Amino acid sequence: MPAAGVTSAAMNANAGASQRHGERPGQDHAGQALGHRPARTPAAGDAAAPAGAGPADGKPAGLAPLPNDGVGSVAVGTVVWLIALLVMIPFADDLRADGRLWWLATAACGAGLGLLGLVIVIRRRNRLRRAAQAGGEPRH
């Protein structure tokens, strides 16, 4: 599918130009299909592909989860909603006059759901820590 704004005349002109230079239509000067990048093959010692990066069949190795319990993320989001709520409270009359009082309600709901989420992720973090201390497999 052609990119937005590209006319068929422009595509035909490009095809004609490639044919004038001995190239087949739909390919660039290197013989690669247009719109497709060639696969990058890392050089020896390249940091992008460390030795033993994956199994020999070319599939990526299993990825381990990040050690993130989510408490920090939920706490920051909750604080942002609370700040938004506190900033908008003095402007409640203006928001009502503009028909945007729902902004205040949205911030209140965001803060309330954030507090609920904070309770949930703190309980989950504590459960994961207890399981790690007991040496068992943690349930997520």
VOPAGU-2260 file (C-alpha; in pm, 1 decimal, decimal comma):
REM VOPAGU-2260
SITE   aa  ch    i         X         Y         Z
SITE  MET   A    0       0,0       0,0       0,0
SITE  PRO   A    1     156,9     333,4     -96,8
SITE  ALA   A    2     237,2     592,7     163,6
SITE  ALA   A    3      -9,8     874,1     219,2
SITE  GLY   A    4      28,3    1150,9     -35,4
SITE  VAL   A    5     211,1     937,3    -290,8
SITE  THR   A    6      28,4     937,6    -621,8
SITE  SER   A    7      34,0     657,5    -870,9
SITE  ALA   A    8     204,6     894,1   -1117,0
SITE  ALA   A    9     489,2     944,2    -871,3
SITE  MET   A   10     514,0     569,2    -819,4
SITE  ASN   A   11     521,3     511,4   -1194,2
SITE  ALA   A   12     788,9     778,4   -1235,0
SITE  ASN   A   13     999,7     605,9    -968,9
SITE  ALA   A   14     949,7     269,8   -1136,8
SITE  GLY   A   15    1054,6     417,5   -1470,2
SITE  ALA   A   16    1365,1     571,3   -1313,9
SITE  SER   A   17    1467,5     237,7   -1166,0
SITE  GLN   A   18    1420,5      67,7   -1500,7
SITE  ARG   A   19    1636,0     331,2   -1669,8
SITE  HIS   A   20    1921,2     240,7   -1437,3
SITE  GLY   A   21    1892,6    -130,7   -1502,9
SITE  GLU   A   22    1700,2    -210,0   -1185,9
SITE  ARG   A   23    1381,6    -407,9   -1163,7
SITE  PRO   A   24    1060,4    -231,2   -1058,5
SITE  GLY   A   25     994,2    -257,5    -685,7
SITE  GLN   A   26    1360,9    -275,1    -590,8
SITE  ASP   A   27    1611,2     -16,4    -482,4
SITE  HIS   A   28    1960,7      27,8    -626,6
SITE  ALA   A   29    2098,7    -251,2    -406,6
SITE  GLY   A   30    1841,7    -500,7    -536,0
SITE  GLN   A   31    1648,0    -498,2    -208,5
SITE  ALA   A   32    1268,6    -491,0    -214,8
SITE  LEU   A   33    1137,7    -138,8    -167,7
SITE  GLY   A   34     985,5     -71,4     172,6
SITE  HIS   A   35    1183,5    -349,1     339,7
SITE  ARG   A   36    1504,0    -317,4     531,8
SITE  PRO   A   37    1765,8    -583,9     491,5
SITE  ALA   A   38    1830,5    -787,1     802,7
SITE  ARG   A   39    2120,6    -650,2    1004,5
SITE  THR   A   40    2394,1    -900,5    1053,4
SITE  PRO   A   41    2604,7    -806,0    1355,8
SITE  ALA   A   42    2979,5    -803,6    1318,5
SITE  ALA   A   43    3201,6   -1016,4    1536,1
SITE  GLY   A   44    3233,0    -862,3    1879,8
SITE  ASP   A   45    2927,2    -641,2    1820,7
SITE  ALA   A   46    2752,8    -542,0    2144,6
SITE  ALA   A   47    2410,5    -593,6    1982,5
SITE  ALA   A   48    2465,1    -967,9    1958,2
SITE  PRO   A   49    2671,9   -1105,5    2246,3
SITE  ALA   A   50    2810,9   -1452,5    2213,2
SITE  GLY   A   51    2559,3   -1712,6    2321,4
SITE  ALA   A   52    2265,8   -1469,8    2298,3
SITE  GLY   A   53    2019,0   -1741,4    2213,0
SITE  PRO   A   54    1984,5   -2106,4    2126,2
SITE  ALA   A   55    2127,2   -2240,2    1802,4
SITE  ASP   A   56    1782,3   -2258,8    1639,8
SITE  GLY   A   57    1768,5   -1877,2    1625,1
SITE  LYS   A   58    1479,9   -1832,6    1868,3
SITE  PRO   A   59    1535,1   -1592,5    2159,4
SITE  ALA   A   60    1608,7   -1739,0    2497,8
SITE  GLY   A   61    1337,7   -1723,1    2763,2
SITE  LEU   A   62    1318,4   -1379,3    2919,2
SITE  ALA   A   63    1317,5   -1337,2    3294,0
SITE  PRO   A   64    1071,1   -1088,5    3444,7
SITE  LEU   A   65    1203,2    -759,2    3573,5
SITE  PRO   A   66    1234,0    -737,1    3950,6
SITE  ASN   A   67     961,7    -472,4    3977,1
SITE  ASP   A   68     683,6    -504,8    4231,0
SITE  GLY   A   69     485,1    -209,8    4090,5
SITE  VAL   A   70     455,4     -16,5    4416,1
SITE  GLY   A   71     663,7     276,0    4293,7
SITE  SER   A   72     478,1     303,2    3963,6
SITE  VAL   A   73     134,2     297,5    4123,6
SITE  ALA   A   74     243,8     540,9    4395,5
SITE  VAL   A   75     371,8     793,5    4140,0
SITE  GLY   A   76      53,4     766,9    3934,5
SITE  THR   A   77    -162,0     813,5    4243,5
SITE  VAL   A   78      35,2    1120,7    4350,4
SITE  VAL   A   79      -4,7    1271,8    4002,1
SITE  TRP   A   80    -384,0    1222,3    4015,5
SITE  LEU   A   81    -396,4    1371,6    4366,5
SITE  ILE   A   82    -198,7    1675,9    4253,8
SITE  ALA   A   83    -430,0    1720,4    3954,5
SITE  LEU   A   84    -730,8    1699,6    4186,1
SITE  LEU   A   85    -588,4    1952,0    4431,4
SITE  VAL   A   86    -494,8    2193,3    4150,9
SITE  MET   A   87    -843,5    2177,9    3997,1
SITE  ILE   A   88   -1048,3    2217,8    4317,4
SITE  PRO   A   89   -1008,1    2600,0    4329,2
SITE  PHE   A   90   -1122,8    2615,6    3966,3
SITE  ALA   A   91   -1438,1    2406,0    4015,1
SITE  ASP   A   92   -1669,6    2699,2    3929,2
SITE  ASP   A   93   -1477,6    2772,9    3608,2
SITE  LEU   A   94   -1480,4    2405,1    3513,9
SITE  ARG   A   95   -1856,0    2390,2    3575,7
SITE  ALA   A   96   -1913,5    2701,0    3361,8
SITE  ASP   A   97   -1710,1    2553,4    3075,8
SITE  GLY   A   98   -1884,1    2215,6    3099,6
SITE  ARG   A   99   -1564,6    2045,2    3212,1
SITE  LEU   A  100   -1651,6    1954,8    3569,7
SITE  TRP   A  101   -1594,1    1594,3    3467,0
SITE  TRP   A  102   -1218,9    1672,0    3476,9
SITE  LEU   A  103   -1249,4    1707,2    3852,6
SITE  ALA   A  104   -1441,1    1380,4    3876,4
SITE  THR   A  105   -1182,2    1206,3    3658,6
SITE  ALA   A  106    -898,4    1320,0    3883,8
SITE  ALA   A  107   -1093,0    1207,9    4192,5
SITE  CYS   A  108   -1158,1     865,1    4039,8
SITE  GLY   A  109    -794,3     834,9    3933,6
SITE  ALA   A  110    -675,1     916,0    4284,5
SITE  GLY   A  111    -925,9     677,6    4444,4
SITE  LEU   A  112    -843,7     390,8    4210,8
SITE  GLY   A  113    -474,0     465,2    4259,3
SITE  LEU   A  114    -513,1     428,2    4636,1
SITE  LEU   A  115    -694,2      98,7    4584,3
SITE  GLY   A  116    -421,2     -14,4    4345,3
SITE  LEU   A  117    -156,9      86,1    4596,3
SITE  VAL   A  118    -314,3    -141,2    4857,9
SITE  ILE   A  119    -321,3    -426,8    4606,9
SITE  VAL   A  120      41,8    -394,0    4493,6
SITE  ILE   A  121     169,7    -352,0    4849,5
SITE  ARG   A  122      -8,3    -674,8    4949,5
SITE  ARG   A  123     135,2    -847,2    4641,0
SITE  ARG   A  124     487,1    -721,0    4719,7
SITE  ASN   A  125     459,9    -850,3    5077,2
SITE  ARG   A  126     334,0   -1187,4    4954,6
SITE  LEU   A  127     625,2   -1214,7    4708,1
SITE  ARG   A  128     875,9   -1125,7    4980,2
SITE  ARG   A  129     731,9   -1387,0    5218,2
SITE  ALA   A  130     747,6   -1650,0    4943,2
SITE  ALA   A  131    1108,4   -1558,5    4863,8
SITE  GLN   A  132    1206,9   -1584,2    5231,5
SITE  ALA   A  133    1032,0   -1918,9    5262,5
SITE  GLY   A  134    1213,0   -2039,5    4951,9
SITE  GLY   A  135     893,2   -2129,3    4772,1
SITE  GLU   A  136     774,9   -2038,8    4425,2
SITE  PRO   A  137     588,7   -1705,4    4443,6
SITE  ARG   A  138     236,6   -1685,3    4305,7
SITE  HIS   A  139     178,0   -1377,0    4095,0
